[in-house]
Amino acid sequence: MGKLKVAVGKLNFEFPGIVASGIMDETGDSMVRMFKSGAGAVVTKSIGSKPRPGHSNPTFTEVECGYVNAMGLPNPGIDMFEKEIKTASSEGPVIGSIFGGDEKEFAYLASRMEEFGAVAVELNLSCPHAAGYGAEIGSDPEMIVSVVSEVKSSVDIPVWAKLTPNTSSIQALGRAAEKGGADAVVAINTLKAMVICPELRKPVLSNKFGGLSGPGIKPVGVRAVYDLYSSLNIPVIGVGGITCWRDAAEYIMAGASAYQMGSAIGITGPEVFNEINEGLVSFMKEHGYETVKEMVGVAHE
Ligand SMILES: Cc1cc2nc3c(=O)[nH]c(=O)nc-3n(C[C@H](O)[C@H](O)[C@H](O)COP(=O)(O)O)c2cc1C
């Protein structure tokens, strides 16, 4: 398994698979379980300044090719999260995901995450269903530059910017993150989506629209990573629809230094990380790759 060690900038991970924000990462114990299942790192649920209940139910529904959710960023607030990060950090590297309404709030939350022991922060500039947050901030390149640079000047740990695919140019958003000083970009968050129940004649989710995740978005994510890799000089982390080692290999070959998984944890269970680790090692042996790094971006050659 030593073949699977990866570096994202100055951070080193034992395995290339990272738990994506929002799935099995709200408590220290659930994050520990993910490390025991072969995750190289865990990104926490996105945390804000104050406790937030999120949208009312229904907030989650299954579709043919994945899930549509509009959780509305429910979280216990940053003060309550210290103990969860401390528990999880004893088993592996934790990346603190945060969301704020402006630069100052992001910077404050990032410095708290650093104080708690997070090895990096991931800026949620991409949630599609929370008014005033996420993609509402992260769709404007100038705002991205401003948020990222404010956070960079407040912490010493690496800053990752998680981008939205709900835009005409994800490359422009990535370039803005790089200009602001981001250490890596993460692509993609969910695609804006809706499900309607014909019998009820109305949208299934209480928020009406939500974000599509799971296998259906994988080609969109792979394309986003491919484009970002060719236009940026900072590492790209791929996420969206990965459920097996072939999917992970696609993202790596498109240019991802590491990958994240969310929906697959719901589809297969936490053991999906170990299964993919084993699948990647066999593929690498068969095709003569000594390290994951040798595979990064090979689809561009
Ligand atoms: C139930 C659920 C909750 C999520 N919550 C967050 C969140 O709090 N912050 C965030 O940045 N992304 C969140 N996401 C998006 C995921 O991190 C990921 O970007 C997306 O689901 C695509 O990956 P996947 O297809 O592997 O699930 C959430 C996704 C799901 C399904």
Ligand as a Chemical Component Dictionary entry (heavy atoms), coordinates in Angstrom:
data_LIG
# 
_chem_comp.id                   LIG 
_chem_comp.type                 NON-POLYMER 
_chem_comp.pdbx_formal_charge   0 
_chem_comp.three_letter_code    LIG 
# 
loop_
_chem_comp_atom.comp_id 
_chem_comp_atom.atom_id 
_chem_comp_atom.alt_atom_id 
_chem_comp_atom.type_symbol 
_chem_comp_atom.charge 
_chem_comp_atom.model_Cartn_x 
_chem_comp_atom.model_Cartn_y 
_chem_comp_atom.model_Cartn_z 
_chem_comp_atom.pdbx_ordinal 
LIG C1  C1  C 0 -25.613 14.768 1.946  1  
LIG C2  C2  C 0 -24.520 15.638 1.385  2  
LIG C3  C3  C 0 -24.043 16.692 2.160  3  
LIG C4  C4  C 0 -23.019 17.514 1.654  4  
LIG N1  N1  N 0 -22.540 18.537 2.434  5  
LIG C5  C5  C 0 -21.497 19.307 1.982  6  
LIG C6  C6  C 0 -20.935 20.327 2.806  7  
LIG O1  O1  O 0 -21.320 20.533 3.964  8  
LIG N2  N2  N 0 -19.922 21.059 2.278  9  
LIG C7  C7  C 0 -19.410 20.859 1.009  10 
LIG O2  O2  O 0 -18.473 21.545 0.594  11 
LIG N3  N3  N 0 -19.923 19.878 0.223  12 
LIG C8  C8  C 0 -20.944 19.114 0.676  13 
LIG N4  N4  N 0 -21.449 18.100 -0.120 14 
LIG C9  C9  C 0 -20.866 17.876 -1.457 15 
LIG C10 C10 C 0 -19.812 16.765 -1.432 16 
LIG O3  O3  O 0 -18.722 17.099 -0.592 17 
LIG C11 C11 C 0 -19.278 16.470 -2.857 18 
LIG O4  O4  O 0 -18.661 17.623 -3.382 19 
LIG C12 C12 C 0 -20.381 16.032 -3.809 20 
LIG O5  O5  O 0 -21.327 15.217 -3.147 21 
LIG C13 C13 C 0 -19.839 15.271 -5.014 22 
LIG O6  O6  O 0 -19.143 14.115 -4.613 23 
LIG P1  P1  P 0 -19.829 12.637 -4.586 24 
LIG O7  O7  O 0 -20.467 12.432 -5.917 25 
LIG O8  O8  O 0 -18.679 11.729 -4.291 26 
LIG O9  O9  O 0 -20.828 12.668 -3.490 27 
LIG C14 C14 C 0 -22.485 17.276 0.356  28 
LIG C15 C15 C 0 -22.973 16.204 -0.409 29 
LIG C16 C16 C 0 -23.977 15.384 0.085  30 
LIG C17 C17 C 0 -24.475 14.242 -0.760 31 
# 
loop_
_chem_comp_bond.comp_id 
_chem_comp_bond.atom_id_1 
_chem_comp_bond.atom_id_2 
_chem_comp_bond.value_order 
_chem_comp_bond.pdbx_ordinal 
LIG C1  C2  SING 1  
LIG C2  C3  SING 2  
LIG C2  C16 DOUB 3  
LIG C3  C4  DOUB 4  
LIG C4  N1  SING 5  
LIG C4  C14 SING 6  
LIG N1  C5  DOUB 7  
LIG C5  C6  SING 8  
LIG C5  C8  SING 9  
LIG C6  O1  DOUB 10 
LIG C6  N2  SING 11 
LIG N2  C7  SING 12 
LIG C7  O2  DOUB 13 
LIG C7  N3  SING 14 
LIG N3  C8  DOUB 15 
LIG C8  N4  SING 16 
LIG N4  C9  SING 17 
LIG N4  C14 SING 18 
LIG C9  C10 SING 19 
LIG C10 O3  SING 20 
LIG C10 C11 SING 21 
LIG C11 O4  SING 22 
LIG C11 C12 SING 23 
LIG C12 O5  SING 24 
LIG C12 C13 SING 25 
LIG C13 O6  SING 26 
LIG O6  P1  SING 27 
LIG P1  O7  DOUB 28 
LIG P1  O8  SING 29 
LIG P1  O9  SING 30 
LIG C14 C15 DOUB 31 
LIG C15 C16 SING 32 
LIG C16 C17 SING 33 
# 
